[in-house]
């Protein structure tokens, strides 16, 4: 009898504990953000123009980082704080699932496969996949790469896309875009493939390389959030609309893409 009672009270306290302590990833992101007056965003640190760590001050800088700052003000008010955690193409989903970041703004395409485990805001940027090659390369597009070696990044959907376009291409996957660019420079592959905006950023940093082949996929970027955060997604969508209506969005497009040679930034304007 005594043992049974002991077991019963143990079970009861476990149940109470489970009921009270929601794991980080189950808590309401929006409620927490309001309570702490802070939103923690996952952004890239290896992608020029979108999210790149500036070695002079250690801060991430780029269009995605600015989007996150502006969205924070729209959601929490002018005193709202944005904090940043650096993610890679591979780490962004697990960091979201574990509740280490509230949302990810990191050149992330909305795909049906990702929507099985995450939710996305409406699309906030229209990218498309392309190729970066040395200026003297004869490679012209994504459909004639059979027998060639192409470099991509782990966790990027670009790797699957290129295998569909040229099934007999050899694809090697590096950890991030800095390593991928180094691999291209040292001749470990003949082309680097990912979204056009990222490649234009690399072309600006690395003279002697060009973006070729136009875009062969559509990559609409969304802000990724864990499942069951409907009110946060709604707040983000509303903030995106406000930024597009009041001109802030187009100002950010001009700020980051207005001076990139060969890139038609006006096509990115909204409204
Ligand atoms: N937009 C693509 C993706 O979401 C490629 C860019 C990236 O690696 O972040 O996978």
Boltz pocket constraint, residues with backbone or C-beta under 6 A from the ligand:
constraints:
  - pocket:
      binder: B
      contacts: [[A, 89], [A, 106], [A, 107], [A, 108], [A, 109], [A, 153], [A, 155], [A, 156], [A, 157], [A, 158], [A, 194], [A, 195], [A, 219]]
      max_distance: 6.0
